[in-house]
Amino acid sequence: MGMPPVQRRLLVVDPCDDCHDLLPGLRAAGWAVDSCPLEGVGERSCDVGLLRLQPSHLERPEAVKELIGRSGTEWIAVLSPDVLRLQNVGDFVCEWFFDFHTLPFDVARVQVTLGRAFGMARLRGKGHTLVDEPEHELLGDSRAIRELRKLLSKLAPTESPVLIRGDSGTGKELVARTLHRQSQRHAKPFVAINCGAIPEHLIQSELFGHEKGAFTGAHQRKVGRIEAAHGGTLFLDEIGDLPMELQANLLRFLQEKQIERVGGSQPIPVDVRVLAATHVDLEAAVERGAFREDLYYRLNVLQVVTAPLRERHGDVAMLANHFSRFYSQETGRRPRSFSEIALVAMAKHAWPGNVRELANRVRRGLVLAEGRQIEAVDLGLQSEQAISPPMATLEDYKHRAERQALCDVLDRHSDNLSVAARVLGVSRPTFYRLLHKHQIR
């Protein structure tokens, strides 16, 4: 039996009579067609969208921009002769639409354009329901991120403190928010404080609060961050930067579950779960006397380590597309895909700033991109074309592709080599021979 044909879903928004005349032929060509007014799009699912652009859309373009930015799929504008004469219509269409067609339709050309748009949507992994992505989500499909999600699902229901370790920019606060969201305290406050970003003379007041008149300028009582997190989760970022005096106060709070405001004498019971994060070596800090050993053991009950982006094989492109959609709303530009050269440049980059660096480069790329795609130069990365390496032999390319395929399949199925071999379409003995050939353990 042959493979069933792929279902292609087309959504026609604000259709005109010409659009309705076009639909029977598209259905005969295998398209599942739905139509609705712009305000009725809601959460309808589609691979490609056809939108009849009207003068009102150009006068108030926010609704169209919001639809295209939120859906993340490929949209084609339908332009009447009257709309074609309007000022700035060309710039708007080039910025926000995959392509356009003028009325009356050239049916053959429409079908070709729809096919190209469908191919691009599938290539970019689109064709999903028109809903917003979660604000906080650990995106990625690498082995490192899958194992992290699995670990967090085990740690989240507990009440124990968690120490989150990892390089700067690897998403330690995102991990903390995920632990809070999946915990029994999810309906209560999540309060984050960066211990390295607050001046030393203010941090005690920020953490513990103060009473009116406690010091010059204390004109009224202030509730501290710890007290504000009562019932919920307190996240102490960059805990390694906390001054020694404050470390003693924090330790006392962790032991006694109560605080005293600066200038106060009454103990205040506070129920919070404490999560802490650091990018420094706390063991070394304990050794040189810069961090209290007893506080270290209080915080390091459970531990999570966030992987650097360079070790999250295969996640860069997915994250880049996510940031392109996310920041397109901020920049007011259409979400853009990435050229093949840009994808290669991102794959080869070491990402010393990790996910934060990737987000910033994509943000820059959206602003600088002049074409329909973001190029390596827009991201501030050097492309392979600019480097101009010497051409390799065909055998070299085959060798690299074979090794990359093995690495990719092991990243997903290292726990079951039979499945890994089946995915590659080879026998298990052949799979072992290839591993030995490429010296992959």
VOTIZA-142999 format. One line per 2 residues: number of its first residue (from 0); their letters; for each residue x, y, z of C-alpha. Coordinates in nm, 3 decimals, m for minus. Layout:
# VOTIZA-142999
NUM	a	X:Y:Z ~ ... $
//
This chain:
# VOTIZA-142999
0	mg	0.000:0.000:0.000 ~ 0.120:0.354:m0.074 $
2	mp	0.145:0.629:0.183 ~ m0.179:0.827:0.231 $
4	pv	m0.168:1.177:0.081 ~ m0.072:1.458:0.319 $
6	qr	m0.376:1.662:0.421 ~ m0.321:2.028:0.327 $
8	rl	m0.530:2.279:0.519 ~ m0.614:2.619:0.371 $
10	lv	m0.789:2.896:0.561 ~ m0.945:3.175:0.351 $
12	vd	m1.006:3.492:0.553 ~ m1.260:3.753:0.441 $
14	pc	m1.322:3.574:0.109 ~ m1.459:3.762:m0.192 $
16	dd	m1.668:3.619:m0.479 ~ m1.351:3.541:m0.678 $
18	ch	m1.219:3.349:m0.377 ~ m1.538:3.145:m0.352 $
20	dl	m1.514:3.062:m0.724 ~ m1.157:2.939:m0.666 $
22	lp	m1.238:2.701:m0.381 ~ m1.394:2.404:m0.572 $
24	gl	m1.080:2.368:m0.783 ~ m0.858:2.380:m0.473 $
26	ra	m1.069:2.116:m0.302 ~ m1.040:1.899:m0.612 $
28	ag	m0.661:1.945:m0.591 ~ m0.659:1.799:m0.238 $
30	wa	m0.689:2.109:m0.020 ~ m0.911:2.100:0.289 $
32	vd	m1.057:2.452:0.270 ~ m1.220:2.653:0.545 $
34	sc	m1.325:3.020:0.534 ~ m1.421:3.284:0.788 $
36	pl	m1.410:3.659:0.856 ~ m1.098:3.802:1.019 $
38	eg	m1.263:3.838:1.359 ~ m1.373:3.473:1.346 $
40	vg	m1.030:3.315:1.298 ~ m1.001:3.227:1.668 $
42	er	m0.812:2.902:1.710 ~ m0.869:2.757:1.363 $
44	sc	m0.596:2.532:1.232 ~ m0.429:2.576:0.892 $
46	dv	m0.110:2.517:0.693 ~ m0.155:2.813:0.458 $
48	gl	m0.372:3.124:0.485 ~ m0.531:3.330:0.207 $
50	lr	m0.634:3.679:0.319 ~ m0.830:3.927:0.106 $
52	lq	m0.662:4.255:0.194 ~ m0.903:4.547:0.232 $
54	ps	m0.851:4.923:0.281 ~ m0.966:4.892:0.644 $
56	hl	m0.682:4.646:0.708 ~ m0.427:4.902:0.592 $
58	er	m0.582:5.180:0.800 ~ m0.572:4.963:1.113 $
60	pe	m0.313:4.693:1.041 ~ m0.276:4.569:1.401 $
62	av	m0.535:4.291:1.361 ~ m0.363:4.153:1.049 $
64	ke	m0.018:4.176:1.209 ~ m0.145:4.004:1.522 $
66	li	m0.302:3.722:1.318 ~ 0.011:3.659:1.110 $
68	gr	0.249:3.693:1.405 ~ 0.043:3.462:1.624 $
70	sg	m0.020:3.189:1.371 ~ 0.341:3.155:1.256 $
72	te	0.228:3.001:0.925 ~ 0.250:3.130:0.565 $
74	wi	m0.005:3.387:0.446 ~ m0.085:3.501:0.092 $
76	av	m0.250:3.837:0.026 ~ m0.531:3.875:m0.226 $
78	ls	m0.534:4.226:m0.377 ~ m0.810:4.392:m0.576 $
80	pd	m0.720:4.668:m0.828 ~ m0.853:4.932:m0.583 $
82	vl	m0.628:4.808:m0.299 ~ m0.328:4.794:m0.534 $
84	rl	m0.351:5.171:m0.583 ~ m0.335:5.247:m0.209 $
86	qn	m0.021:5.401:m0.066 ~ 0.226:5.173:0.116 $
88	vg	0.038:4.855:0.024 ~ 0.354:4.717:m0.140 $
90	df	0.567:4.766:0.172 ~ 0.300:4.612:0.394 $
92	vc	0.261:4.303:0.175 ~ 0.637:4.251:0.135 $
94	ew	0.687:4.281:0.511 ~ 0.408:4.054:0.633 $
96	ff	0.302:3.810:0.357 ~ 0.468:3.509:0.196 $
98	df	0.336:3.616:m0.147 ~ 0.038:3.793:m0.306 $
100	ht	m0.210:3.749:m0.593 ~ m0.410:4.012:m0.778 $
102	lp	m0.770:3.977:m0.891 ~ m0.889:3.821:m1.111 $
104	fd	m0.699:3.504:m1.019 ~ m0.453:3.321:m1.242 $
106	va	m0.565:2.980:m1.113 ~ m0.253:2.791:m1.222 $
108	rv	m0.025:3.045:m1.056 ~ m0.234:3.039:m0.735 $
110	qv	m0.195:2.663:m0.711 ~ 0.183:2.688:m0.757 $
112	tl	0.209:2.958:m0.488 ~ m0.004:2.759:m0.246 $
114	gr	0.218:2.455:m0.302 ~ 0.532:2.660:m0.231 $
116	af	0.375:2.812:0.081 ~ 0.269:2.468:0.206 $
118	gm	0.620:2.334:0.152 ~ 0.770:2.627:0.342 $
120	ar	0.518:2.582:0.627 ~ 0.609:2.215:0.663 $
122	lr	0.981:2.287:0.633 ~ 0.952:2.536:0.919 $
124	gk	0.742:2.296:1.125 ~ 0.426:2.502:1.107 $
126	gh	0.067:2.409:1.031 ~ m0.051:2.420:1.392 $
128	tl	m0.346:2.570:1.574 ~ m0.352:2.947:1.597 $
130	vd	m0.271:2.980:1.965 ~ m0.001:3.157:2.160 $
132	ep	0.290:2.957:2.296 ~ 0.327:2.939:2.674 $
134	eh	0.507:3.239:2.815 ~ 0.744:3.016:3.011 $
136	el	0.849:2.691:2.848 ~ 1.166:2.485:2.834 $
138	lg	1.180:2.456:2.456 ~ 1.398:2.200:2.283 $
140	ds	1.413:1.835:2.186 ~ 1.777:1.757:2.264 $
142	ra	1.863:1.481:2.506 ~ 1.984:1.738:2.762 $
144	ir	1.655:1.932:2.764 ~ 1.441:1.616:2.767 $
146	el	1.630:1.485:3.069 ~ 1.597:1.827:3.237 $
148	rk	1.218:1.831:3.190 ~ 1.197:1.478:3.330 $
150	ll	1.405:1.576:3.636 ~ 1.199:1.890:3.704 $
152	sk	0.875:1.690:3.697 ~ 1.020:1.480:3.983 $
154	la	1.154:1.772:4.187 ~ 0.862:2.012:4.148 $
156	pt	0.613:1.839:4.386 ~ 0.865:1.833:4.675 $
158	es	0.917:2.110:4.931 ~ 1.297:2.074:4.946 $
160	pv	1.530:2.359:4.845 ~ 1.684:2.326:4.498 $
162	li	2.021:2.463:4.387 ~ 2.022:2.541:4.013 $
164	rg	2.369:2.553:3.858 ~ 2.485:2.646:3.511 $
166	ds	2.660:2.903:3.296 ~ 2.516:3.252:3.257 $
168	gt	2.234:3.265:3.001 ~ 2.137:2.896:3.024 $
170	gk	1.789:2.967:3.165 ~ 1.827:2.912:3.539 $
172	el	1.536:3.144:3.620 ~ 1.325:2.963:3.360 $
174	va	1.401:2.637:3.545 ~ 1.296:2.801:3.874 $
176	rt	0.970:2.925:3.722 ~ 0.902:2.577:3.582 $
178	lh	0.955:2.422:3.926 ~ 0.713:2.676:4.077 $
180	rq	0.453:2.631:3.803 ~ 0.453:2.251:3.843 $
182	sq	0.449:2.265:4.225 ~ 0.163:2.269:4.476 $
184	rh	0.245:2.638:4.531 ~ 0.172:2.742:4.171 $
186	ak	m0.125:2.961:4.270 ~ 0.089:3.156:4.520 $
188	pf	0.358:3.421:4.450 ~ 0.685:3.354:4.269 $
190	va	0.932:3.617:4.391 ~ 1.275:3.646:4.228 $
192	in	1.566:3.851:4.355 ~ 1.908:3.887:4.194 $
194	cg	2.153:3.892:4.483 ~ 2.426:4.040:4.266 $
196	ai	2.220:4.327:4.125 ~ 2.118:4.503:4.449 $
198	pe	2.361:4.736:4.631 ~ 2.502:4.574:4.943 $
200	hl	2.363:4.843:5.175 ~ 2.009:4.781:5.045 $
202	iq	1.994:4.405:5.015 ~ 1.903:4.334:5.380 $
204	se	1.606:4.569:5.356 ~ 1.507:4.419:5.020 $
206	lf	1.513:4.064:5.154 ~ 1.375:4.113:5.505 $
208	gh	1.190:4.445:5.483 ~ 1.208:4.726:5.741 $
210	ek	0.997:4.909:5.994 ~ 0.912:5.277:5.976 $
212	ga	1.202:5.485:6.113 ~ 1.449:5.194:6.107 $
214	ft	1.701:5.416:5.930 ~ 1.723:5.752:5.755 $
216	ga	1.475:5.751:5.467 ~ 1.258:5.469:5.609 $
218	hq	0.938:5.677:5.607 ~ 0.705:5.378:5.616 $
220	rk	0.703:5.007:5.680 ~ 0.825:4.793:5.389 $
222	vg	0.753:4.423:5.335 ~ 1.065:4.238:5.215 $
224	ri	1.089:3.993:4.927 ~ 1.095:3.689:5.158 $
226	ea	0.774:3.795:5.331 ~ 0.613:3.885:4.995 $
228	ah	0.669:3.525:4.880 ~ 0.472:3.380:5.174 $
230	gg	0.296:3.063:5.063 ~ 0.485:3.054:4.734 $
232	tl	0.840:3.029:4.600 ~ 1.143:3.250:4.666 $
234	fl	1.408:3.242:4.393 ~ 1.754:3.371:4.494 $
236	de	1.950:3.424:4.173 ~ 2.331:3.453:4.187 $
238	ig	2.333:3.337:4.549 ~ 2.714:3.325:4.537 $
240	dl	2.718:3.708:4.536 ~ 2.534:3.737:4.870 $
242	pm	2.749:3.916:5.133 ~ 2.865:3.703:5.430 $
244	el	2.654:3.897:5.684 ~ 2.340:3.835:5.480 $
246	qa	2.435:3.468:5.440 ~ 2.411:3.432:5.820 $
248	nl	2.067:3.601:5.823 ~ 1.944:3.381:5.538 $
250	lr	2.069:3.068:5.715 ~ 1.881:3.170:6.030 $
252	fl	1.562:3.214:5.827 ~ 1.603:2.871:5.661 $
254	qe	1.647:2.709:6.004 ~ 1.375:2.893:6.194 $
256	kq	1.122:2.968:5.915 ~ 1.075:3.322:6.044 $
258	ie	1.223:3.667:5.985 ~ 1.259:4.001:6.156 $
260	rv	1.229:4.324:5.963 ~ 1.516:4.571:5.991 $
262	gg	1.438:4.785:6.298 ~ 1.180:4.536:6.421 $
264	sq	1.180:4.294:6.715 ~ 0.882:4.072:6.641 $
266	pi	0.951:3.743:6.457 ~ 0.730:3.696:6.149 $
268	pv	0.659:3.335:6.038 ~ 0.709:3.289:5.663 $
270	dv	0.631:2.975:5.465 ~ 0.823:2.967:5.134 $
272	rv	1.008:2.717:4.922 ~ 1.357:2.842:4.847 $
274	la	1.523:2.795:4.506 ~ 1.874:2.931:4.453 $
276	at	2.088:2.965:4.141 ~ 2.453:3.033:4.071 $
278	hv	2.704:3.024:3.788 ~ 3.005:3.022:4.023 $
280	dl	3.178:2.724:4.185 ~ 3.026:2.732:4.535 $
282	ea	3.252:2.451:4.658 ~ 3.555:2.663:4.571 $
284	av	3.390:2.965:4.738 ~ 3.341:2.757:5.054 $
286	er	3.707:2.651:5.043 ~ 3.833:3.010:5.031 $
288	ga	3.588:3.130:5.295 ~ 3.368:3.340:5.064 $
290	fr	3.054:3.128:5.117 ~ 2.925:2.966:5.434 $
292	ed	2.951:2.588:5.434 ~ 2.640:2.542:5.648 $
294	ly	2.435:2.762:5.410 ~ 2.570:2.569:5.113 $
296	yr	2.439:2.241:5.255 ~ 2.104:2.401:5.343 $
298	ln	2.053:2.516:4.983 ~ 2.207:2.217:4.806 $
300	vl	1.947:1.958:4.910 ~ 1.844:1.890:4.550 $
302	qv	2.046:2.004:4.250 ~ 1.973:2.086:3.887 $
304	vt	2.240:2.159:3.626 ~ 2.145:2.353:3.310 $
306	ap	2.336:2.252:2.997 ~ 2.514:2.517:2.786 $
308	lr	2.358:2.577:2.445 ~ 2.658:2.426:2.264 $
310	er	2.568:2.089:2.421 ~ 2.199:2.104:2.326 $
312	hg	2.244:1.954:1.980 ~ 1.958:2.035:1.746 $
314	dv	1.787:2.294:1.971 ~ 1.937:2.612:1.823 $
316	am	1.709:2.630:1.517 ~ 1.396:2.560:1.723 $
318	la	1.485:2.828:1.978 ~ 1.578:3.077:1.704 $
320	nh	1.237:3.034:1.538 ~ 1.065:3.074:1.877 $
322	fs	1.250:3.400:1.943 ~ 1.173:3.521:1.590 $
324	rf	0.801:3.483:1.657 ~ 0.828:3.626:2.010 $
326	ys	1.029:3.938:1.922 ~ 0.838:4.008:1.601 $
328	qe	0.560:4.152:1.820 ~ 0.809:4.386:1.988 $
330	tg	0.975:4.500:1.664 ~ 0.646:4.523:1.471 $
332	rr	0.788:4.307:1.192 ~ 0.671:3.980:1.042 $
334	pr	0.827:3.668:1.198 ~ 1.108:3.562:0.966 $
336	sf	1.264:3.226:0.900 ~ 1.639:3.176:0.870 $
338	se	1.836:3.115:0.553 ~ 2.029:2.792:0.515 $
340	ia	2.355:2.985:0.552 ~ 2.230:3.145:0.876 $
342	lv	2.128:2.805:1.016 ~ 2.473:2.663:0.938 $
344	am	2.642:2.967:1.099 ~ 2.428:2.926:1.412 $
346	ak	2.505:2.555:1.429 ~ 2.879:2.625:1.416 $
348	ha	2.879:2.914:1.666 ~ 3.004:2.832:2.019 $
350	wp	2.735:3.045:2.195 ~ 2.942:3.164:2.493 $
352	gn	2.639:3.367:2.608 ~ 2.410:3.065:2.566 $
354	vr	2.032:3.109:2.515 ~ 2.043:3.475:2.618 $
356	el	2.297:3.545:2.342 ~ 2.082:3.358:2.087 $
358	an	1.774:3.562:2.188 ~ 1.966:3.889:2.152 $
360	rv	2.112:3.795:1.812 ~ 1.768:3.695:1.677 $
362	rr	1.624:4.022:1.809 ~ 1.899:4.208:1.622 $
364	gl	1.841:3.997:1.310 ~ 1.470:4.084:1.299 $
366	vl	1.555:4.454:1.302 ~ 1.833:4.436:1.042 $
368	ae	1.691:4.178:0.798 ~ 1.596:4.329:0.463 $
370	gr	1.481:4.014:0.284 ~ 1.220:3.754:0.370 $
372	qi	1.477:3.556:0.567 ~ 1.729:3.641:0.838 $
374	ea	2.084:3.599:0.709 ~ 2.402:3.518:0.904 $
376	vd	2.524:3.876:0.867 ~ 2.198:4.002:1.027 $
378	lg	2.281:3.789:1.331 ~ 2.635:3.921:1.348 $
380	lq	2.773:3.577:1.261 ~ 3.026:3.485:0.995 $
382	se	2.884:3.260:0.727 ~ 3.060:2.967:0.566 $
384	qa	3.049:3.156:0.238 ~ 3.250:3.441:0.393 $
386	is	3.508:3.195:0.522 ~ 3.532:3.023:0.180 $
388	pp	3.683:2.692:0.295 ~ 3.846:2.463:0.039 $
390	ma	3.607:2.220:m0.127 ~ 3.606:1.868:0.017 $
392	tl	3.573:1.549:m0.185 ~ 3.239:1.377:m0.231 $
394	ed	3.363:1.098:m0.004 ~ 3.437:1.354:0.272 $
396	yk	3.081:1.489:0.250 ~ 2.938:1.135:0.268 $
398	hr	3.154:1.058:0.570 ~ 3.040:1.373:0.753 $
400	ae	2.674:1.313:0.671 ~ 2.694:0.952:0.790 $
402	rq	2.858:1.053:1.119 ~ 2.607:1.336:1.174 $
404	al	2.316:1.097:1.117 ~ 2.459:0.859:1.378 $
406	cd	2.507:1.141:1.630 ~ 2.154:1.272:1.571 $
408	vl	1.986:0.936:1.617 ~ 2.193:0.857:1.929 $
410	dr	2.094:1.191:2.076 ~ 1.733:1.072:2.071 $
412	hs	1.760:0.693:2.108 ~ 2.084:0.622:2.296 $
414	dn	1.883:0.412:2.545 ~ 1.761:0.174:2.273 $
416	ls	2.007:0.094:1.994 ~ 1.761:m0.136:1.817 $
418	va	1.526:0.159:1.770 ~ 1.820:0.378:1.662 $
420	ar	1.918:0.126:1.396 ~ 1.558:0.094:1.276 $
422	vl	1.523:0.473:1.246 ~ 1.831:0.481:1.020 $
424	gv	1.699:0.188:0.817 ~ 1.994:m0.045:0.887 $
426	sr	2.037:m0.370:1.073 ~ 2.175:m0.373:1.426 $
428	pt	2.509:m0.535:1.319 ~ 2.547:m0.266:1.049 $
430	fy	2.469:m0.001:1.308 ~ 2.747:m0.133:1.536 $
432	rl	2.987:m0.145:1.241 ~ 2.911:0.222:1.161 $
434	lh	2.965:0.321:1.526 ~ 3.304:0.147:1.520 $
436	kh	3.394:0.304:1.184 ~ 3.328:0.655:1.315 $
438	qi	3.474:0.580:1.659 ~ 3.153:0.672:1.838 $
440	r	3.116:0.517:2.182 $
//
